[in-house]
Amino acid sequence: MAFAKKGDKVLINYTASLEDGSVFDTTIKEAGCCEDDDCGCDDDCGCDDDGCGCHETGPLSITIGNEDFFPQIEEALVGMAPGEKKTIVIPAADAFGEYDEDEVFAISREQLTGDIVPEVGMELELTGEDDEPVEVVVVEVNESAIVVDANHPLAGEDITYEIELLEIA
């Protein structure tokens, strides 16, 4: 039996979830859900408005050690055989970072360009101090300013990955 090692190209399935058990990413489609490219989801398939996985790419191909995915996942794959499964918890600091209150800040409405009418939950792209784009989410709106959050949506969250090694190429 073959076991995965650093440098091997492997094919894996995974499901990524938060501490409360909510799944935010997976390579596995719901059985019977979205069998074709036309997302004709019905009430029986378990799909939701946040994304049913209709357009997932299926299993993920990575080369162990190439930093194609989280290093903890790649390390966990070493020594696994096809068909084997593991659960890996990646702490927030190693996943999408700790939540940083300094990344929540106010900007004046005059700084908004165009005809933007800000609403809570709206995603905007601002220009940072180094002229790099910064994606933010509007968290508060008042008459003179809007408050935005530049943290990654999963910042502060420990992530649990259920992985299955499907094949070693």
N, C-alpha and C positions, 0 to 999 in steps of 0.2 A: 504494500500500500504506500502511496506517495504522500508526503507531508510537505506543506508549504514552507518555503524558506525565503530569506531576503533575496530580492532580484527576480522572484517568480512573478509572472503575470497570472492573476487569479480573477475569478468571476465570483461575486458575492451578492447575496440579497441582504438587505438590512431594513430595520424599522427603527426610527428614532423617535423617542418620546420624552416628555417632561416628567417631573416628579409626580404630578397628579395623574399620570397615565395617558394624557392626551398625546396622540401621534401627530407630529408635524412634518414628517418626511418618511417615505418608504419607497422601496423598489418593487413592492408586492402589490398587485391589483387585487381588489375584493373579488372573490369568486362570483362570476355572473355579472359583474359590473362592467359596463362600458366595453362590451366585447368587440366593438369596432371603433373606427375613428370618429364616428358621429356619436357624441355624448348624449345618448337618449336615456339618461338615468331616469329611473322611476322610483317610487317610494320604497320599493322592496330591496333596492340594491345597497342601501346603507350609505349612499353618497351624501355629502352635505354641501352647502353653499361655499364653504371655504376651500373646496377643491376635492374632487373625488378620486384623483389619481388616474383619470382617464388618459392623460398624456404623459404618464411616467415612461421612462425609457426602459424599464425592466432592470435586470441585474446590472450591477456596476462592475466594470473591468478596471482593475488597478494593478500596478506593479509594486510589490512590497518593497519599501525602502525609498521609493521615489517621491515620497510626500504628496501622493495623489489624494490622500484623505487624511483624517486625523491620525497623528503618529500612534496614539494608543490603539487604534483599530488595526493599523498595519502591524504593530508589535504583537497584538493578540492573534493575528492570523498565522504567525510563525509557529510551526509545529502542528497546525490543524490539518486534518484530512478532509477530502471532499465528503459532504454530508454532515459534517460536524457543525454544531452551533455553540455560540458563546454570548454572554451578556457582558457589556463593558459600560461602566459609568464614567463619564468624562466630567470632572468638576468644572463649574462655571468659568473659573480663571483660565482653564486650558481649552475651553470650548469657544464661547463667544465673548468672553471677558466678564469681569464683575460689573455690576450696574454702577455707573459713575454719575453722581448728582451734578457734577460740574458740566456734564454733557446736556443738561436741561437749562435752557436760557431763553431770555426774552429778546425779541427784535421788534423794532418799531414798524408800524404798518407802512411808513414811508419807504422802508427798505424793500418792500415787495414790488416787483416789476409787473407790468402788464395789468390785466384786469382780474388778478387773482382775488378771490373772495375766500379768505381762509375759514376752514371749518375744522372742528376737533376731529382727529383721525386722518386728516388729509396728509398725504405724503408730498414733501417738497424737496427740491434740490437747491441748496444754497452754495455759494462760493466761499470757501474757507480762507483763512489768512494767507495761505500759500497758493491761492488761486486753484486749489483742488476742489472738486465737487464734494459736498457733504450732504448725505441724505438724512432728512429729519422727518419727524411726525409731529403735527400740530397737536398739543395737549391742552391748550387753553387759548381762548380768544377774548380780548376785551377791546374797548374803544381805541386805545392808543397803541397797543402792542399785541403780539401773539407770543405764546410760550411754546417752544419746540423742544423735542427730545432727539438727540443725535446718537443715543445708544443703539446698538444692534437690538432688534426686537427680542432676541433670545439672551441678551446680556443678563447676567445674574442667575441663569438657569443651569442646573446640573442636567446633563443630557445622558439618557440611557439608550444604548444601541444594542439591539438584538441582531447579531450577524450570523449568517450561514455561509460557509464556504461551499460553493457549488462545483467549481472545477479549478484545476491548476493547468494552465496552458503550457 
